[in-house]
Amino acid sequence: MALVNRAVSARNRPRPVRMRAVLAVGVAALVAAAVAACTSGSSSGSASSASATKDGFTQAPQSSGPLTVWVDSTRVPAAQAYQKAHPDVKLNIVTYDGDANGSNTLQTKVELYDRTGSGWPDVVFSAENNEISWTVPAGFTAPLNEGLIPSSTLSNFATGALDPCTVDGKVYCLRNDLAMVVLWYNAKLMKQWGYQVPTTWPQYEQLGQEVAKQHPGYLVGNAGDTFTPEIYMWASQCQANNITSIRAVTVNVTSPECTRMASLIDTLTKAGSMSKLSVFSTAFDKNEKGKVLMLPGPAWFGGAVFDSSSGLNTPKGQIAVAPVPQWPGSAAPSTGNVGGGLWLVSAHSRHLTEAVDFVTWVTGNNAYQADLAPGYPAYAPAASAWLANQAKSGYYTDNIAPVLQQAAGQVWSGWGYGTFSQEAIWASTIDPGLTGGKTIVSMLPAWQTAITDHAQADGYQVSSH
């Protein structure tokens, strides 16, 4: 079983319309003023004369009946595995788009249910990592660490994994999987050509220029996806999205941390060793198959890009993984993140015991996370078992576990996750110019303006320093 299959990439990969994710400070910035309201039972339909305040929120009257679970198509096996393991539980599995590509399906439905006073699902999977930016103030999401789930369970999630779920110390979701950026490379070609895997970005740039001269047509990366900034600019600690306090964000994309990476991308795209195509485009699959020497990307690239019959379909025994390069002088290693997903328990649920059992099982039980899940589990014990299964597959040249485990705790926390979408901004501001021959360095001021405009439109105070 390789890291992820092609179908899964549609969930974890780019969300060109609107990627929404939130770290703890970002979430607090978005919803701190509304937390009291969502825990008081004031939201529509969340309380009745029989309701009671317990576990940190006002609970709906509990009753028997089917547990309604919303999942995307990729998470259907998770629900089915739970049903198989719990045949006595009545489970109503509803498939929806998982809010992928910023569809806002969940929010639209919840707003409708809030008006009608019924219809809320008990459990929801979302591909978007910042759902609590609206689910907490809407009173939809139940806090999990106030009595519903013990701290001994929550402490088993990877370091930082629950940050997007946390508001003022309360955990409102469980992460399903992680998507930290690493460096994928073709070990067979690297050895054949006598190249060393770069450990710094200057080494990576130098190697990219040499590849362009010695092996024209081969690639060391790509810059044609809407999530390009999350791979490169995030790893470079570019301050494009630093949410600092309540409705405040610092945006300074002309800083050295940004210009150094923009210049690197410009150099290698001009040289021809970095593609301007999306890794999920038909043209990339057709034109670059067998020509990818290196590719910085999230943990799920291993299967979604390389080990995929509809992708590059790289043969077994060629692909390896290394830590993402670092900038010389960096105080600590840092990397970016592209995707992942989370589980929410509805505060309106009348089946909380079953709902909590479901989310803890699907995030932590090896029967799903280790044996069936396509992505790197956020729950550390399951991740260890999942990695053992990757080793058994024999697809990779070496043991990928140490690199992925290390990278899981190195995602740079300075890239906040506001309600505005960095992917959408990059797609509209940078991608057209890049395709048209402009340099990213020359477009950084326009990127600064675009981020500022979107943030202010969403009610943020924007600082440039």
Backbone hydrogen bonds, N-H to C=O, Kabsch-Sander energy under -0.5 kcal/mol:
donor,donor_aa,acceptor,acceptor_aa,energy
8,V,5,N,-0.6
9,S,5,N,-1.2
9,S,6,R,-0.5
10,A,6,R,-0.6
10,A,7,A,-1.0
11,R,8,V,-2.3
12,N,8,V,-1.9
13,R,9,S,-2.9
20,R,18,R,-0.5
21,A,19,M,-0.5
21,A,418,G,-0.6
22,V,129,N,-1.2
27,V,23,L,-3.2
28,A,24,A,-2.4
29,A,25,V,-1.9
30,L,26,G,-1.6
31,V,27,V,-2.5
32,A,28,A,-2.2
34,A,31,V,-1.8
35,V,31,V,-0.9
35,V,32,A,-0.8
38,C,34,A,-2.0
39,T,35,V,-1.6
40,S,36,A,-0.6
40,S,37,A,-0.7
42,S,37,A,-1.4
46,S,43,S,-1.8
51,S,48,S,-2.0
52,A,59,Q,-1.3
54,K,52,A,-0.6
54,K,57,F,-2.6
57,F,54,K,-1.5
59,Q,52,A,-3.0
59,Q,57,F,-0.7
60,A,347,A,-0.6
63,S,350,R,-2.7
67,L,90,K,-3.4
68,T,66,P,-0.6
69,V,67,L,-0.6
69,V,92,N,-2.6
70,W,123,V,-2.8
71,V,94,V,-2.4
75,R,72,D,-0.9
76,V,73,S,-0.8
78,A,75,R,-0.6
79,A,75,R,-1.6
80,Q,76,V,-2.6
81,A,77,P,-2.4
82,Y,78,A,-2.0
83,Q,79,A,-2.3
84,K,80,Q,-2.2
85,A,81,A,-1.9
86,H,82,Y,-1.5
89,V,86,H,-1.9
91,L,89,V,-0.7
92,N,67,L,-3.1
93,I,91,L,-0.7
94,V,69,V,-3.1
94,V,92,N,-0.6
96,Y,71,V,-2.5
100,A,97,D,-1.5
102,G,99,D,-1.0
103,S,100,A,-0.9
108,T,104,N,-2.3
109,K,105,T,-2.4
110,V,106,L,-2.9
111,E,107,Q,-2.4
112,L,108,T,-1.5
113,Y,109,K,-2.7
114,D,110,V,-2.7
115,R,111,E,-1.4
116,T,112,L,-2.0
117,G,113,Y,-2.3
118,S,113,Y,-0.9
122,D,68,T,-1.9
123,V,68,T,-1.9
124,V,344,L,-2.2
125,F,70,W,-2.1
126,S,342,L,-2.6
127,A,98,G,-2.8
130,N,20,R,-2.4
131,E,128,E,-0.8
133,S,130,N,-2.3
134,W,131,E,-1.8
135,T,131,E,-2.6
136,V,132,I,-1.2
138,A,134,W,-1.8
139,G,136,V,-1.5
140,F,135,T,-2.3
141,T,135,T,-1.2
142,A,345,V,-2.9
144,L,171,V,-3.9
145,N,171,V,-0.6
149,I,144,L,-2.6
153,T,150,P,-1.1
154,L,150,P,-1.8
155,S,151,S,-2.5
156,N,153,T,-1.4
157,F,154,L,-1.6
158,A,378,A,-2.8
161,A,158,A,-2.5
163,D,160,G,-1.4
165,C,162,L,-1.3
166,T,163,D,-1.5
167,V,170,K,-2.8
170,K,167,V,-2.5
172,Y,165,C,-3.4
172,Y,170,K,-0.6
174,L,343,W,-2.0
176,N,341,G,-3.0
177,D,341,G,-0.8
178,L,376,Y,-2.7
181,V,336,G,-2.2
182,V,297,G,-3.0
183,L,322,A,-3.0
184,W,182,V,-0.7
184,W,295,L,-1.7
185,Y,320,A,-2.4
186,N,293,L,-2.7
187,A,185,Y,-1.1
187,A,318,Q,-2.3
188,K,318,Q,-0.8
190,M,186,N,-2.4
191,K,187,A,-2.2
192,Q,188,K,-2.2
193,W,189,L,-2.5
194,G,190,M,-0.6
194,G,191,K,-0.6
195,Y,190,M,-2.3
201,W,326,Q,-1.9
204,Y,200,T,-2.1
205,E,201,W,-2.8
206,Q,202,P,-2.4
207,L,203,Q,-2.6
208,G,204,Y,-2.3
209,Q,205,E,-2.0
210,E,206,Q,-2.1
211,V,207,L,-2.8
212,A,208,G,-1.8
213,K,209,Q,-1.2
214,Q,210,E,-3.3
215,H,211,V,-2.7
218,Y,215,H,-2.0
219,L,291,K,-2.9
220,V,273,S,-3.3
221,G,273,S,-0.8
223,A,275,S,-3.6
224,G,277,L,-1.0
228,T,225,D,-1.8
230,E,227,F,-0.8
231,I,227,F,-1.0
231,I,228,T,-0.8
232,Y,228,T,-2.6
233,M,228,T,-0.5
234,W,229,P,-2.5
235,A,231,I,-0.5
236,S,232,Y,-1.4
237,Q,234,W,-1.9
238,C,233,M,-2.5
239,Q,252,N,-0.5
240,A,238,C,-2.2
242,N,250,T,-1.7
243,I,241,N,-1.2
244,T,242,N,-0.6
244,T,248,A,-1.5
245,S,248,A,-1.0
247,R,29,A,-0.6
248,A,245,S,-1.8
249,V,461,Q,-2.7
250,T,242,N,-2.9
251,V,249,V,-0.5
251,V,463,S,-3.3
252,N,239,Q,-3.4
255,S,252,N,-1.0
258,C,255,S,-1.2
259,T,255,S,-2.7
260,R,256,P,-2.2
262,A,258,C,-2.4
263,S,259,T,-2.6
264,L,260,R,-1.5
265,I,261,M,-2.5
266,D,262,A,-2.4
267,T,263,S,-2.5
268,L,264,L,-2.2
269,T,265,I,-2.6
270,K,266,D,-2.0
271,A,267,T,-1.8
272,G,268,L,-1.5
273,S,268,L,-1.3
274,M,268,L,-1.3
275,S,221,G,-2.1
281,S,278,S,-1.7
285,D,281,S,-2.0
286,K,282,T,-2.4
287,N,283,A,-3.1
288,E,284,F,-2.5
289,K,285,D,-0.5
291,K,288,E,-2.7
293,L,219,L,-2.5
293,L,291,K,-0.8
294,M,219,L,-1.6
295,L,184,W,-2.9
297,G,182,V,-2.6
299,A,180,M,-1.1
301,F,298,P,-2.2
302,G,299,A,-0.9
303,G,300,W,-0.5
304,A,300,W,-2.4
305,V,301,F,-2.2
306,F,301,F,-1.6
307,D,302,G,-2.2
308,S,306,F,-1.6
311,G,308,S,-1.2
312,L,305,V,-2.5
313,N,308,S,-0.8
314,T,306,F,-2.3
317,G,395,Y,-2.8
318,Q,315,P,-0.8
320,A,185,Y,-2.8
322,A,183,L,-2.4
326,Q,199,T,-1.9
330,S,327,W,-1.9
335,T,410,Q,-1.7
337,N,230,E,-0.6
338,V,179,A,-2.5
341,G,177,D,-1.0
342,L,126,S,-2.5
343,W,174,L,-2.9
344,L,124,V,-2.9
346,S,122,D,-2.6
346,S,344,L,-0.5
347,A,140,F,-3.4
348,H,140,F,-0.5
349,S,346,S,-1.3
355,A,351,H,-2.5
356,V,352,L,-2.9
357,D,353,T,-1.9
358,F,354,E,-2.2
359,V,355,A,-2.3
360,T,356,V,-2.2
361,W,357,D,-1.8
362,V,358,F,-2.7
363,T,359,V,-1.3
364,G,360,T,-1.3
365,N,361,W,-2.9
368,Y,365,N,-1.4
369,Q,365,N,-2.2
371,D,366,N,-1.9
372,L,368,Y,-2.7
373,A,368,Y,-2.8
376,Y,178,L,-0.6
378,A,176,N,-1.6
380,A,156,N,-2.3
380,A,378,A,-0.7
383,A,379,Y,-2.2
384,S,380,A,-2.0
385,A,381,P,-1.6
386,W,382,A,-2.8
387,L,383,A,-2.6
388,A,384,S,-1.7
389,N,385,A,-1.5
390,Q,386,W,-1.7
391,A,387,L,-2.0
392,K,388,A,-1.6
393,S,389,N,-1.3
394,G,390,Q,-0.7
394,G,391,A,-0.8
395,Y,390,Q,-0.5
397,T,319,I,-2.2
400,I,398,D,-0.6
404,L,400,I,-2.0
405,Q,401,A,-2.8
406,Q,402,P,-2.0
407,A,403,V,-2.5
408,A,404,L,-1.8
409,G,406,Q,-1.2
410,Q,407,A,-2.0
412,W,335,T,-2.5
415,W,412,W,-0.9
416,G,241,N,-2.6
416,G,414,G,-1.0
422,Q,420,F,-0.6
425,I,421,S,-1.9
426,W,422,Q,-2.6
427,A,423,E,-2.5
428,S,424,A,-1.9
429,T,425,I,-2.2
430,I,426,W,-2.2
431,D,426,W,-2.1
434,L,430,I,-2.7
435,T,431,D,-2.6
436,G,432,P,-1.7
437,G,434,L,-1.2
438,K,433,G,-3.0
443,M,439,T,-0.8
443,M,440,I,-0.7
444,L,440,I,-0.7
444,L,441,V,-1.0
447,W,443,M,-2.2
448,Q,444,L,-2.6
449,T,445,P,-2.2
450,A,446,A,-2.5
451,I,447,W,-2.7
452,T,448,Q,-2.3
453,D,449,T,-2.7
454,H,450,A,-2.4
455,A,451,I,-2.7
456,Q,452,T,-2.7
457,A,453,D,-2.0
458,D,454,H,-1.1
459,G,456,Q,-1.7
460,Y,455,A,-2.5
461,Q,247,R,-3.3
462,V,460,Y,-0.5
463,S,249,V,-2.5
